Amino acid sequence: MNTAAPALTPTTRALAWCLHLLVIGLLALAVGRATTDDRPHAGLIVAASVACGLVYAVGPMLPRVRRSRRAAGLWLAAVGVCWLVLLALSPDAVWVAFPLYFLQLHLLPRRAGLAAVAATAAAAITGFAAHQHSFTPAMAIGPALGAAVAVAVVWGYQALYRESEHRRRLIEELTATRADLATAQHTAGVLAERDRLAREIHDTLAQGLSSIQLLLRAAERALPQAPENAARYVDQARQAAVDNLAEARRFVAALTPPTLEGTTLADALERLCTTTSARHRLPTRFHLTGDPAPLAIAHEVALLRIAQSALANTVHHAEATTAEVTLSYLGDRVALDVVDDGHGFDPDQLPAPDPEAGGFGLAAMRARVHTLGGTLIIESAPGHGTALAAQLPLTPPAQTQREARP
């Protein structure tokens, strides 16, 4: 159980100084009236007042009194004894009971404080009645009313203080929660952007560099028997490097892919098929079905990147003789199909992606269509070619539309 007194706030510190001044003023009043009225035992009253003031002054200077209920209780007991001595000598000491109420209620536990206030009020009433040599109900009203006011004020302040502390803790928790949320959102944004960058790099620069590598190997094999073929391969590799440089610059600037600038998705896909056929001796045909509808840039970029990655996989791994790319507008959806007649593979036994061996293409495709609320289906078997089908809704989900923009 915590036995420490409540910590002083700027408000309670100001109230404490007011209480100190009140005690000093009331003791000075007792001394002044004893000396000016030439009362009996005036010297003793002055001595008792000074002693009470000194004992009272010791408390605020002792840090232990503020930290320990036990030390505070001992100090209040010492002050109370001095006050009782003064009360026995002078009826003016009855007024000192009022600041004592506040001290007892503030420094002592609730039950002990109530008991101390009741005992102090009873002593004040008894002492004053003894000096008057009579007792009337009016004598009890002042000390009792003062005790009631002190209890109401202190308890009311303590209730407000507890409410203030509760709100302060709630604000601290809210601030911490907002900080955690901001950190989580930042982390999620960093991860989403990293995934987007990884997909863009894989579908553009990595595939382009791989295509250049294949063309240069073909040129190397053509030398020296067929230098004209080697020159053609080198020229195609140079053009691929130019295209990839443009992709890299647009990628850094986060702009529309150059293959989509000033043209439609269908035209960009047809040009992709033509380029693939010319560079890699893989006949690739493009088909368009349905009535073309306006697409969000996120859809166009995603479908173009998927087609690029799928054809790159066909060129590098499938050993196919033909490939077909079909763009279909199906009412409220748009579909992209890439089919080849290569040796195929088992979709359930794909190796895990590896930084050296690659294997990130299918994962990047799935991430793209998932971001836009679409579906990706891959059908393949060893010796039976591969068919890839991606479908996207014409309008991306609102929460992912901003994330999907390149």
Steps between C-alpha positions, in 0.01 A plus 500: 500500500631843412538715809640806328310826503371629167766676295479879497386661177537874427143550625548306825833676555327839480227380738767373740662843512161658567453251783843582646420871493165434665660306786762773551233767494277323753795435735600865465141597584514296822833660592377849419179474697682346798750786515267789421216387727745429783353156549613263774783270400586725205860382507396138490262573213783662304733207577235243406423688177869519408548131581195406294626714211847344514368145511265581215785653294711185536247286308521667155881489519509123558459306171409190702178668615385526135604146413380302803158487663666388823738796511214735413292351783781551753551859390126573521493346847783731611323802353175386665664476844642851468161625383323336796742671738429832329126428507517440873662843544306712248149478347639662182675171422162355401540665156817300431280190484379601153838469317571187705192339343648544152838366606348189658274427203781551251780309673314216668301211353129570462379323816789624714451851361129497588578377851767768545263773377224382736745491794634846414148643470403344832814641667432845354141501626602372842789745536294799397216399733749461786630853448143632492405296810180400321379303201240597241416337164634810328849414626492174308375651175825675404746211544249242369412712197869562432567126516214428259624766256854363518379144435289611203779710349774241542290208383371702206853596404618139532215385274596762240865402535420133443291590196781718369752218550267257326468732201874559497561125485241465224670777303839333548356167386334668202824674409692172529235321296512766229878474493478121471238533226713750311797266529291205381364701207849615410627143515209376289561778250870417481423131446236576236735734317780244522271236351399739223861587423594132496221423251593794277868411500427134427255570219708773332870523574562138596309364200666751269848411623419133458385565141821691427700211640322252272554721195871543572540125546331448165737754345795320657389168351451660156860620491702454288299285260207741458614854587187652346283305748729597786468864401122469496502345850729774630272766349200338667687487829587868462134584435399294803751697708352827371149383588611392847676830557173680417315265736753571775469876458120487503518260791711743703262783414197276583336581166300295253703225330629632164326216314166643618571867425271634230355160416251240621562183693410291195756682287765462772433125524510462122833684488629275780407192295672643192816579695507154657461336160783706351749473780460139607382315189180410687190561287266688733152602389267751661118478508244754619144397583202697626436872493796691649406703805698773676728351766663655803873546464548246780322234288699579189833492680414175680385320185798622297745391770332160528524451124866604502584263783304209350666537160840533665440171680395343170817621328735398779352172621226356276692426178174576321449535126198731519326724755173687498386799701128580520343811655126457565243752620228307681245759606602596852835319483809498284702182441849426375595152375854393411532152346807319369575151368818447702596203713291625793552440871324382814351809672496315833872425494654835425830572675507773760609842372875544523709817454743309274258279307202736487147365522330821614286547188190304596502643852518853355210424264283373784584804709399734218160341435430461872570870556236587240246243621550263207582133446792316345472141373794299365444172320797291393636148497831352388492466119169684455591867491381775733191720517484806725172686556474825695169677559447842656186698580471813292508714817761416765399494869515849652743397772751359254470741211767737635733214589476352152618811316861461384 
